[in-house]
Amino acid sequence: MAKERLGSPRARMFVALDLPDDVRAGLEAWSARELTDPALRPVPPEALHITLCFLGWQRERDAEAIAAEIAGAAREPVELRFEPEPIAVPRERRPARLFAVEAPSPAADSLAAEVSGLLERAHFYEPEKRDFWSHVTVARVRAEKAPRGPEGKPGKRRRGRPRRVERPPGPLPDELSQPFFAVRTRLYRSNLRPAGAEYVPLAGFDLPQGPPAA
């Protein structure tokens, strides 16, 4: 059994809420205006989402079983509204590694808890110590180059300190501060690339686009 597990191809997976196309387009237009500091690497519009739970490395062949668990979650409308001011993460006095737009939502909180519970009971997810945080990452901060070693040779490869952001992003326009509904719950595969992660959709489950009928 141990040999079989070690030989199984694995992939990084996560579950997220997909945003409507017009919201993604609005964030893309805002990004072009506001994320101009060279220290920032804007998230491409196709990668804008709200992560419900990060599953880490999973066996590729388990993707169908994971999707079946997600399909068991309630299909209720998930209304969202962006906070107008993007925030630097982490906060306080530590260097920012990313900028995010918060989207507080009781419905998203409820869905995240339900999906996490389903996947935990199926042994596909180990709960994180931190609480679920409904947000969209809009930019990551580039790292400084690693210092050169003796005789100009590259130093040990390690995660560099984030570069200083001289021009942090400004607030969202009014049209992006209006409420909207998430369009679906999606299982993604995350492929790590030098230019940033590439997200490949594996399964999706549409959500209602409005409050339940009376």
C-alpha positions in Angstrom: 0.0 0.0 0.0 2.8 2.4 0.9 4.5 1.9 -2.5 1.1 2.5 -4.2 0.6 5.8 -2.4 4.1 7.0 -3.2 3.7 6.1 -6.9 0.3 7.9 -7.3 0.5 11.2 -9.2 -0.5 14.1 -7.1 -1.8 17.6 -7.6 -2.4 20.6 -5.5 -6.2 21.2 -5.3 -8.5 23.8 -3.8 -12.3 24.7 -3.8 -13.3 28.2 -4.7 -16.2 30.4 -5.5 -16.2 31.7 -9.1 -17.0 35.4 -9.7 -19.3 36.7 -12.5 -17.6 37.7 -15.7 -18.5 41.3 -15.4 -17.0 41.5 -11.9 -13.8 39.9 -13.1 -13.7 42.4 -16.0 -14.3 45.3 -13.5 -11.4 44.1 -11.3 -9.2 43.7 -14.4 -9.9 47.4 -15.4 -9.3 48.6 -11.9 -6.1 46.5 -11.8 -4.8 48.2 -14.9 -5.2 51.6 -13.3 -4.2 50.9 -9.7 -1.7 48.0 -9.7 1.1 49.8 -11.5 3.8 49.6 -8.9 6.7 47.4 -10.4 6.8 45.5 -7.1 3.3 44.2 -7.7 2.3 41.2 -9.8 -1.4 41.5 -10.6 -3.5 38.3 -10.5 -4.9 37.6 -14.0 -8.7 37.9 -14.3 -9.2 34.2 -15.0 -7.5 33.5 -11.6 -9.7 35.8 -9.5 -11.8 33.8 -7.1 -12.7 33.3 -3.4 -11.0 30.2 -2.0 -13.3 28.2 0.3 -10.8 25.6 1.3 -7.3 24.6 0.2 -6.8 20.8 0.0 -3.1 20.7 -0.6 -1.6 17.7 -2.4 -4.2 15.1 -3.4 -4.0 12.0 -5.6 -5.1 12.9 -9.1 -7.4 9.9 -9.2 -9.3 11.2 -6.2 -10.5 14.4 -8.0 -13.8 12.7 -9.0 -14.5 11.6 -5.4 -13.6 15.1 -4.1 -16.0 16.6 -6.7 -18.7 14.2 -5.6 -18.4 15.4 -2.0 -18.6 19.1 -3.1 -21.7 18.3 -5.1 -23.4 17.3 -1.9 -23.2 20.8 -0.5 -26.4 22.9 -0.5 -26.9 25.0 -3.7 -27.9 28.2 -2.0 -27.3 31.8 -3.4 -24.1 33.3 -2.2 -24.3 37.1 -2.2 -21.1 39.0 -1.9 -20.1 42.6 -1.7 -16.5 44.0 -1.9 -15.1 46.3 0.7 -13.9 49.4 -1.2 -10.4 49.6 0.3 -7.9 46.8 -0.7 -5.7 45.6 2.2 -2.1 44.6 2.4 -1.4 41.1 3.9 0.1 40.6 6.3 -0.9 43.8 8.1 0.7 45.6 10.9 4.4 46.4 10.4 5.5 43.3 8.4 6.2 43.6 4.7 3.1 43.0 2.5 3.2 39.8 0.5 -0.1 40.3 -1.3 -3.0 42.7 -1.6 -6.6 41.5 -1.3 -10.2 42.8 -1.5 -12.4 41.6 1.3 -15.9 40.3 0.5 -17.6 39.5 3.8 -20.6 37.2 3.3 -22.5 35.1 5.8 -23.6 32.8 2.9 -19.9 32.3 1.9 -19.0 31.6 5.5 -21.8 29.0 5.7 -20.8 27.3 2.4 -17.1 27.2 3.3 -18.0 25.5 6.6 -20.2 23.0 4.9 -17.8 22.1 2.1 -14.9 21.9 4.6 -16.9 19.6 6.8 -17.9 17.3 3.9 -14.3 17.0 2.8 -12.9 16.6 6.3 -15.3 13.6 6.9 -14.2 12.1 3.6 -10.5 12.5 4.7 -9.6 14.9 1.9 -9.2 18.0 4.0 -7.5 18.9 7.3 -9.0 22.1 8.9 -6.7 25.1 9.1 -6.1 26.8 12.4 -7.2 30.2 11.0 -10.8 31.0 10.3 -12.2 31.2 6.8 -11.7 34.6 5.3 -13.8 35.7 2.3 -11.5 37.7 0.0 -10.1 37.9 -3.5 -6.3 38.2 -3.9 -5.7 40.8 -6.5 -1.9 41.2 -6.5 1.2 39.5 -5.1 4.3 41.3 -4.1 7.4 40.3 -6.0 10.4 39.1 -3.9 13.7 40.8 -3.8 16.6 39.0 -5.6 18.6 36.6 -3.4 22.0 38.0 -2.3 25.0 36.8 -4.3 27.3 34.3 -2.7 31.1 34.3 -2.6 32.7 35.3 -5.9 29.4 36.5 -7.3 27.8 33.1 -7.2 24.1 32.9 -6.5 23.3 32.4 -2.8 21.1 29.6 -1.6 17.7 29.5 -3.1 15.1 30.8 -0.6 12.0 32.8 -0.5 13.2 36.4 -0.7 11.9 39.4 1.3 9.0 41.1 -0.4 9.9 44.2 -2.3 8.8 47.6 -1.0 5.5 48.8 -2.6 5.8 52.5 -3.2 2.3 52.9 -4.8 -0.3 50.7 -3.1 -3.6 50.3 -4.9 -6.4 52.8 -4.4 -10.0 52.1 -3.6 -12.4 50.2 -5.9 -14.9 52.2 -8.0 -18.5 52.4 -6.8 -19.7 49.9 -9.4 -17.5 47.2 -7.8 -18.9 48.0 -4.4 -22.4 46.8 -5.4 -23.6 43.4 -4.2 -23.4 40.4 -6.6 -23.8 36.6 -6.5 -21.1 34.0 -6.9 -21.8 31.9 -10.0 -20.5 28.5 -9.0 -18.5 26.4 -6.6 -15.5 25.0 -8.4 -12.7 22.4 -7.7 -9.4 23.6 -9.1 -6.0 22.1 -9.7 -3.1 24.5 -9.0 0.0 24.1 -11.2 3.0 25.9 -9.9 4.8 28.0 -12.6 7.7 30.4 -12.3 5.4 33.3 -13.4 2.8 32.3 -10.8 0.3 29.5 -10.2 -1.9 28.3 -13.1 -5.4 27.2 -12.0 -7.1 24.4 -14.0 -10.9 23.8 -13.3 -11.7 20.1 -12.6 -15.4 20.3 -11.7 -18.0 23.0 -11.2 -21.4 23.3 -9.6 -23.6 26.3 -10.5 -25.2 28.4 -7.8 -28.5 30.3 -7.9 -28.2 33.9 -9.2 -30.5 35.6 -6.7 -32.4 35.2 -3.5 -34.7 32.2 -3.1 -38.2 32.7 -4.5 -40.7 33.6 -1.8 
